[in-house]
Amino acid sequence: MKKELGIFILLVVLCAVTTLENARFLSPENLINMANIIGMFGIFGIGAGLVIVTSGIDLSVGSLIALIGILLIMALTEWHWPWPLAALFVLGVAMVLGWVHGFLITRFHMQPFIVTLCGLLLYRGLARFIAQDTTIGFGDLPGFGTLRSLASGRWLGVPMPFVLLIIVSIIMWFVLHRSVYGRYLLAVGRNEEAARFSGINTRRVIASSYVLAGLLTGISGILLAFYTNSVTPSTHGTFYELYGIAAAVLGGCSLRGGEGSILGILIGTALLQVLQNLVNLLGIPSSLNFAVMGAVVLVGVLADQIFKQRAASRTKSR
């Protein structure tokens, strides 16, 4: 809880500084836009965090979002599938690809970095090939207003992506922090061999984390496709995997595995988006966006590492 409190205080301070520098930060339009982005990015950020908890990593998120967007548009506009079938189809594709990642990692003992890096390249290439490397979109065709409302509608004035993020967060909080499966995820991340000797099916647990990550990425992919209303396969979702990883790490997920919280990931996602908003409102060149973000993540991880070392030294001295 100390980590979550620390990152939350940092978020509040950053919001206060941004408000003092530019009062537009608290304008309804800006807050609604940020809530939209936080909702869509937070959902796949939770998926990235679940994988990191098991001591894994997923670099294919951005490319998978592009592939999901292309397949969804084609299913609705060219194949003329009903929207529920199209949505289930792309979610199924995302989960199957997640299962493939988990299978290769657990059965063939391949490194998660290599497996998902190959996914990053493969899915981007498939998206560009399927769309013939051209931008495709939904246009103004009727028949899938329900999906469109999930990406751009509101409920009691709150953007629907943010509402969906809250629902997903509550479910995943119970999964990670109040279920046996969640304890298995954390145990595998801390020490996979010890978890296996204690009777946990570590292969199944690790593989399932990639399936869950695929499902959550698929949900974000659907929302992002309708939010942008078109998909350019060469650029759609570019670097989104880094947003997910950065949000999880800032939120307290250790890249060594065995640590992490849903609340922390949510705060980390919000912090990144507030930081992005600060850069835009202050007129800082957009070319420095990633530089600023990288510096903040580096400082956050460095501070966490220093605190851990101090805590360990105090424990030893006792």
C-alpha positions in Angstrom: 0.0 0.0 0.0 3.0 2.3 0.6 3.8 2.2 -3.1 0.3 3.0 -4.2 0.2 5.9 -1.7 3.5 7.3 -2.9 2.5 7.2 -6.6 -0.9 8.7 -5.7 0.7 11.6 -3.9 2.9 12.1 -7.0 -0.2 12.1 -9.2 -1.9 14.7 -7.0 1.2 16.9 -7.0 1.5 16.6 -10.8 -2.2 17.5 -11.2 -1.8 20.6 -9.0 1.3 21.8 -10.8 -0.4 21.3 -14.2 -3.5 23.3 -13.0 -1.3 26.1 -11.7 0.5 26.3 -15.0 -2.6 26.0 -17.2 -6.1 26.3 -15.8 -7.4 24.5 -18.9 -6.3 21.2 -17.3 -9.5 21.2 -15.2 -11.8 22.1 -18.1 -14.6 19.6 -18.6 -13.5 18.9 -22.2 -9.9 18.1 -21.1 -11.0 15.9 -18.2 -13.4 14.0 -20.4 -10.7 13.4 -23.0 -8.2 12.3 -20.4 -10.8 9.9 -18.8 -11.4 8.4 -22.3 -7.7 7.8 -22.8 -7.1 6.5 -19.3 -10.0 4.1 -19.7 -8.7 2.6 -23.0 -5.0 2.5 -21.9 -5.8 1.3 -18.4 -7.5 -1.9 -19.6 -4.6 -3.2 -21.6 -2.3 -1.9 -18.9 -3.9 -4.3 -16.4 -3.2 -7.1 -18.8 0.4 -6.1 -19.1 0.6 -5.9 -15.3 -0.7 -9.5 -14.9 2.0 -10.8 -17.2 4.7 -8.8 -15.4 3.5 -10.3 -12.1 4.4 -13.7 -13.4 7.9 -12.4 -14.3 7.0 -12.2 -17.9 6.5 -9.4 -20.4 4.4 -8.7 -23.5 5.8 -6.5 -26.2 3.1 -7.4 -28.8 0.3 -5.2 -27.3 0.5 -2.3 -29.8 0.7 -4.6 -32.9 -2.1 -6.8 -31.6 -4.3 -3.7 -31.1 -3.6 -2.8 -34.8 -4.5 -6.3 -35.9 -7.6 -6.4 -33.8 -8.7 -3.0 -35.3 -8.2 -4.2 -38.9 -10.1 -7.5 -38.3 -12.9 -5.7 -36.5 -13.4 -3.2 -39.3 -13.3 -5.8 -42.0 -15.7 -8.1 -40.1 -18.3 -5.3 -39.8 -17.9 -3.4 -43.1 -16.8 -6.0 -45.6 -18.0 -9.4 -44.2 -21.1 -7.7 -42.7 -21.1 -9.8 -39.6 -23.4 -8.8 -36.7 -21.5 -6.7 -34.2 -21.7 -9.3 -31.3 -20.2 -12.0 -33.6 -17.5 -9.6 -34.8 -16.6 -8.5 -31.3 -16.4 -12.2 -30.1 -14.3 -13.0 -33.1 -11.6 -10.4 -32.5 -11.6 -11.2 -28.7 -11.2 -14.8 -29.5 -8.3 -14.1 -31.9 -6.6 -12.0 -29.1 -7.0 -14.8 -26.5 -5.8 -17.5 -28.9 -2.7 -15.4 -29.7 -2.2 -14.9 -26.0 -2.4 -18.7 -25.5 0.2 -19.2 -28.2 2.5 -16.9 -26.4 2.0 -18.8 -23.1 2.4 -22.2 -24.9 5.7 -21.2 -26.5 7.0 -19.8 -23.2 5.9 -22.7 -20.9 6.3 -25.7 -23.2 9.4 -24.7 -25.2 10.9 -22.6 -22.4 11.3 -19.6 -24.8 12.0 -16.2 -23.3 8.8 -14.0 -23.0 10.8 -11.1 -24.5 11.6 -13.1 -27.7 8.2 -14.6 -28.1 6.3 -11.4 -27.7 8.9 -9.4 -29.8 8.2 -11.9 -32.6 4.5 -11.2 -32.0 5.1 -7.5 -32.3 6.7 -8.0 -35.7 4.3 -10.7 -36.9 1.0 -9.0 -36.0 2.0 -5.7 -37.4 3.0 -7.3 -40.6 -0.3 -9.3 -40.8 -2.3 -6.1 -40.1 -0.5 -4.3 -42.9 -0.9 -7.3 -45.3 -4.6 -7.8 -44.6 -5.4 -4.1 -45.0 -3.0 -3.9 -48.0 -1.1 -1.3 -46.1 -3.9 1.3 -46.4 -6.0 3.1 -43.9 -9.5 1.6 -43.4 -12.3 2.8 -41.3 -16.0 2.3 -40.2 -17.2 5.4 -42.0 -20.8 6.3 -41.0 -22.3 2.8 -41.7 -25.2 2.0 -39.3 -25.6 -1.3 -37.4 -22.9 -1.2 -34.7 -24.0 1.8 -32.6 -23.6 -0.2 -29.4 -19.9 -0.7 -29.9 -19.5 2.9 -31.0 -21.2 4.1 -27.8 -18.8 2.0 -25.7 -15.9 3.9 -27.2 -17.3 7.4 -27.3 -20.5 7.4 -25.3 -21.1 8.5 -21.7 -22.9 7.1 -18.7 -24.0 9.8 -16.2 -21.6 12.1 -17.8 -18.6 9.7 -17.4 -17.0 8.4 -20.6 -17.8 4.8 -21.2 -14.2 3.6 -21.6 -13.5 4.9 -18.1 -16.6 3.1 -16.8 -15.5 -0.1 -18.4 -12.0 0.4 -16.9 -13.6 0.6 -13.4 -15.6 -2.6 -14.0 -12.6 -4.5 -15.3 -10.5 -3.2 -12.4 -13.0 -4.4 -9.8 -13.1 -7.8 -11.4 -9.3 -8.1 -11.8 -8.8 -6.8 -8.2 -10.8 -9.7 -6.9 -8.9 -12.1 -9.3 -5.5 -10.9 -8.3 -5.9 -10.0 -4.6 -8.8 -12.2 -3.3 -8.7 -15.5 -5.3 -6.5 -18.6 -5.2 -5.6 -18.0 -8.8 -4.3 -14.6 -7.9 -2.1 -16.1 -5.1 -0.8 -18.6 -7.7 0.1 -15.7 -10.1 2.1 -14.0 -7.4 3.7 -17.2 -6.2 4.8 -18.1 -9.7 6.3 -14.7 -10.1 8.3 -14.8 -6.9 9.7 -18.3 -7.4 8.4 -20.5 -10.2 10.3 -23.6 -9.1 9.2 -23.3 -5.5 5.6 -22.8 -6.7 5.8 -25.9 -8.9 7.1 -28.0 -6.0 4.3 -26.8 -3.8 1.8 -28.3 -6.3 0.9 -25.3 -8.5 0.5 -26.0 -12.2 2.9 -23.2 -13.1 2.6 -23.8 -16.9 -1.1 -23.3 -16.8 -0.9 -20.3 -14.5 1.7 -18.5 -16.7 -0.1 -19.4 -20.0 -3.4 -18.2 -18.5 -1.9 -14.8 -17.7 -1.1 -14.3 -21.4 -4.6 -15.3 -22.3 -6.0 -12.8 -19.9 -3.7 -10.2 -21.2 -4.8 -11.0 -24.8 -8.5 -10.6 -23.7 -7.9 -7.2 -22.1 -5.8 -6.1 -25.1 -8.7 -7.2 -27.4 -11.2 -5.1 -25.4 -8.9 -2.1 -25.6 -8.4 -2.8 -29.3 -12.1 -2.6 -30.0 -12.5 0.6 -28.0 -9.5 2.3 -29.7 -10.7 1.3 -33.2 -14.0 3.0 -32.7 -12.4 5.9 -30.8 -10.2 6.7 -33.8 -12.9 5.5 -36.3 -10.2 4.3 -38.7 -7.0 2.2 -38.4 -3.7 2.8 -40.2 -2.0 -0.6 -39.8 1.5 0.8 -39.9 1.0 3.2 -37.0 -2.1 2.3 -35.1 -1.1 1.2 -31.5 2.6 2.0 -32.0 4.5 2.0 -28.7 1.3 1.2 -26.7 3.0 -1.8 -25.2 5.5 0.6 -23.6 2.6 2.6 -22.1 1.2 -0.6 -20.5 4.6 -1.7 -19.2 5.4 1.8 -17.9 2.0 2.1 -16.1 2.5 -1.3 -14.5 6.0 -0.6 -13.4 5.2 2.9 -12.1 2.2 1.3 -10.2 4.5 -1.1 -8.3 4.7 -4.2 -10.5 8.3 -5.5 -10.3 9.9 -6.7 -13.5 11.3 -9.5 -11.4 7.8 -10.8 -10.8 5.8 -11.5 -7.7 4.7 -8.0 -7.0 1.9 -5.8 -8.3 -1.5 -4.4 -7.6 -4.5 -3.4 -9.8 -4.8 -0.1 -7.9 -1.2 0.7 -8.6 -1.6 0.1 -12.3 -4.6 2.4 -12.4 -2.7 5.2 -10.7 0.3 4.6 -13.0 -1.9 4.8 -16.1 -3.4 8.1 -14.8 0.0 9.5 -14.0 1.3 8.8 -17.5 -1.7 10.4 -19.1 -1.6 13.5 -16.9 2.1 13.8 -17.7 1.3 13.6 -21.4 -1.4 16.2 -20.9 1.0 18.4 -19.1 3.5 18.3 -22.0 0.7 19.3 -24.4 -0.7 22.1 -22.2 2.7 23.6 -21.5 3.5 23.7 -25.2 6.5 21.4 -24.9 7.5 20.0 -28.3 5.7 16.7 -29.0 9.0 15.3 -30.1 10.0 15.3 -26.4 6.9 13.3 -25.2 8.7 10.0 -25.0 11.8 11.6 -23.5 9.8 13.1 -20.7 7.9 9.9 -20.1 11.1 7.8 -20.1 12.7 10.2 -17.6 9.8 10.0 -15.2 9.6 6.2 -15.4 13.4 5.9 -14.9 13.2 8.2 -11.8 10.3 6.3 -10.4 11.9 2.9 -10.8 15.2 4.2 -9.5 13.5 5.6 -6.4 11.7 2.3 -5.8 15.0 0.4 -6.1 16.7 2.8 -3.6 13.9 2.3 -1.1 14.1 -1.4 -1.5 17.8 -1.5 -0.9 17.5 0.7 2.2 14.7 -1.5 3.6 16.8 -4.6 2.9 19.8 -3.1 4.7 17.7 -2.1 7.7 16.4 -5.7 7.9 19.9 -7.1 7.8 21.2 -4.7 10.5 18.5 -5.9 12.8 
